[in-house]
Amino acid sequence: MALASTELTPSSYVLIGNNVTTITFQCQSSTPVVIAIATTSAGIATSTEGMIYNRFEGEMKKTVTDLSHDAGAAYVYAKALTSTSKIVYEGA
């Protein structure tokens, strides 16, 4: 699977892992990104809390269930903490 990148804002979460078992991602901006995990692709509220990753931080081939501790987790969402941010990702 190829790497993809997207610009993020704090106003809404963007789906970066659609029904995946593992995920690879890295924050590439000075603005941190927020990663949230869900069990459905229906989307999540902007106010949903998540894990914060700073510049050049991320995960490599991490199982989605390890990130969430929910056996049904399969959807990974990202948003910028403040301002705008860029994330590079690959779902598998």
HELIX and SHEET records of a PDB file:
HELIX    1   1 VAL A   64  SER A   68  1                                   5    
SHEET    1   A 4 ALA A   4  LEU A   8  0                                        
SHEET    2   A 4 SER A  85  GLY A  91 -1                                        
SHEET    3   A 4 THR A  22  CYS A  27 -1                                        
SHEET    4   A 4 GLY A  58  THR A  63 -1                                        
SHEET    1   B 4 VAL A  14  GLY A  17  0                                        
SHEET    2   B 4 TYR A  75  ALA A  80 -1                                        
SHEET    3   B 4 VAL A  33  ALA A  38 -1                                        
SHEET    4   B 4 MET A  51  TYR A  53 -1                                        
END                                                                             
